[in-house]
């Protein structure tokens, strides 16, 4: 009797599971349609434009392509773009780690407000961000006259470009670390402190290994945005050729001058940097997921 009841329950359970599987699986034609739409979207709006950039860049041959990249104005734009990334990314790295550490490890008045401020560049247009710096540091701005009297150039100079870029990119590292550190908790740090470790030792030997791949992921995203930023940099740069034009601004100028081959050549270099960034981002995400899965198994 008991065996019959058990068999009936098992059969009913199997039947319910099968219904659940059937309810959560689409038919083959629906799956093919969705996959086909996704692939068409990927080809038309991502792969095709990216390929067109390289085709147009090489339309006049390798000599014209290389000449466009070694042009003094283009080389100046490349160096400025790399300088922007080299300066803004480490500064945002320091800020992101400090902000994430403070938010996830301590309770203090204004904590919610600080989190809101970190998200501010995501909600403000980059053009508006550039205008804010012009209002503050421009010739007619709040502090512009003082800087002019002391022969310090902020707007239409490299310092203004750095300030604008740092503003639009500073959330990336913090936003990657905050949820990661909140999920990990602070038990390990507290245990290390009980065992006699000091603040820097706790960070170096406990916190940093746990957040390393998330930290690298945030740095990669921050670097990609810093090199490709256009709106905020366009407002504060002044578009001075050979001095304050980054690579995106140089591409715009060449395109407006109908120098399409040179414009696409510089754009292709930006595309290569973007693809390299994407590969690094994919590897970091895969590595982080693998480490997370190993930790769950342990």
Secondary structure, DSSP 8 states (H G I E B T S, - for coil): -HHHHHHHHHHHHHHHHHHHHHHH---HHHHHHHHHHHHHHHIIIIIHHHHHHHHHHTTT-HHHHHHHHHSHHHHHHHHHHHHHHHHHHHHHHHHHHHHHHHHHH---TTHHHHHHHHTHHHHS-HHHHHHHHHHHHSTTSTTHHHHHHTT---TTSHHHHHHHHHHHHTHHHHHHHHHHHHHH-SHHHHHHHHTT--HHHHIIIIIHHHHHHHHHHHHHHHHHHHHH--HHHHHHH---TTTT--HHHHHHHHHHTT-HHHHHHHHHHHHHHHHHHHHHHHHHHHHHHHHHHHHHH-
